[in-house]
Amino acid sequence: MTIKEIYGELNTIFPKDNSCSWDNDGLMVCSDSNKEVKKVLLALDATKTVIDSSKGYDLILTHHPLIFRKIGDVTDSKVSTSKLITLIKNDTAVMSFHTRFDGGDGGMNDILAKKFALKNIEKFGDFGEPALCRMGDIEPTTAKELAIKAKTILNSPYVLYTDAQKPIKKVAICSGDGGSVINNALSKGADALITG
């Protein structure tokens, strides 16, 4: 498949309409959209280390956007833009599917809801934005027990939590920062919010 065809397929599964208004995701860098893709590198972020090791790859597929804010100039004196120069020289394209992958059907928050065995799952999000997050019922538990469960499920070295000293029966999940959805989660009856 070509870069254009792969982007078209992914754009069908995770459409741009599901991106948050503040997000910048999609096809980030591409010098030839008709190039045939034989090797793909998957990464959370297109860091300098990832890009430096991408020679020979036709495409890097990331979760977080390579280009998030407006770029004033492209020079080798800045790390952010020197990465773009390297990618173009290596003829390696980058696609990023950020919030639309978080909230899309079968995306990150659906995966997390399944891992935490949520029942009666509903979508929710920040007011005026696509419903990226998930909420559902869970077997009654405590904050400490839920934190231990999260640590185990996510194979995380540590988990930070605050204990409101009440039983947790309804959990909201946001694979991102989650700060903007706290009030909406509370208004919908969440006893706990699990965030990235």
VOGU-232785 format. One record per residue (C-alpha): z negated, x negated, y. Coordinates in steps of 0.25 Angstrom, whole numbers, plus 2048, in hexadecimal, padded with zeros to 3 digits. Example, Ala and Ser with C-alpha at 12.3 -4.5 7.8 and 13.67 -1.06 7.14 Angstrom:
2
7E17CF7EE;7E37C97FC;
// end
This chain:
196
800800800;8027FC80E;7F77FB819;7FD80781F;7FC80F812;7EE80B80F;7EA80F81D;7F181C81B;7E981F80E;7DC81B814;7DE823820;7E182F818;7D482D810;7CC82A81C;7D3830828;7D282B837;7CD83983B;7C0835833;7BD82983C;7B282A847;7B882A855;7B181D858;7B781684C;7C380D84B;7C880D83D;7D580C835;7E0802835;7D97F683D;7E37EB83B;7F17EB835;7FD7E2838;8067E982E;8037F7829;80E7F681F;8087EA818;8057EC809;7F77EB805;7F37E37F9;7E57DF7FC;7DA7E6803;7CD7E1808;7C17EB80A;7B67E8813;7AB7EF81B;7AF7E8828;7BB7DF82B;7B27D382E;7B77C5831;7B37C1823;7BB7CC81D;7C77CA826;7C77BB823;7C77BE814;7D27C8815;7DE7BF814;7E77C480A;7E27D280B;7EC7DD811;7E17E6816;7D27E6819;7CC7F4818;7BF7F581F;7B4800822;7B17FC830;7BC7FA83A;7C17EC83D;7C47F184B;7BA7FA851;7BA7F8860;7C67F586A;7CB7E7869;7CE7E1876;7D67D5871;7D97CE864;7D67BF864;7D17B585A;7C57B2863;7BD7BF85E;7B97C2850;7BD7D0851;7CB7CE855;7CD7C184D;7CB7C9841;7D77D2845;7E07C5847;7DC7C0839;7E07CE833;7ED7CE83A;7F07C0836;7ED7C3828;7F57D0828;7E87D7823;7E67E6828;7D97EC82A;7D57FB828;7C780182B;7C380F827;7B581082E;7AF81E831;7BA82582A;7B681E81D;7A8821820;7AA830821;7B7832819;7B683A80C;7B3830802;7AF82680C;7A281E80F;799829812;79D832806;79B8257FD;78D824802;78A833801;78E8317F2;7868257F0;77982C7F6;77C8387ED;77C8427F9;77E8507F6;78485B7FF;78B851807;790854815;79884C81F;79284982D;79483F838;79283C847;795848850;7A4849854;7A883E849;7AD84083B;7A2843831;7A083582B;793836825;78D83E819;780846817;77B84C80A;76E84F802;7678457FA;75C8467F0;74F8467F8;74A8387FB;74382F805;749825810;744819808;74A81F7FB;757822802;757814808;75580D7FA;7608167F5;76A812800;7668037FD;76A8057EF;77680E7F0;77C8057FB;7787F87F5;7727F4802;7687E8804;7607F180D;75F7FF814;758803821;752810822;74881982A;73F822823;73D83082A;73283381F;73984081A;74184380D;75084080E;75984B808;76584A810;76C83D813;77783A81D;78082E81B;788826825;78F819820;79081482E;786812839;781820839;77A820846;78382B84C;781835841;771834840;770841849;77A849842;774845834;767849839;76C85783E;772859831;765857829;766849824;759843820;75F83581F;76B82D825;77182281D;77A819825;78180C825;
// end
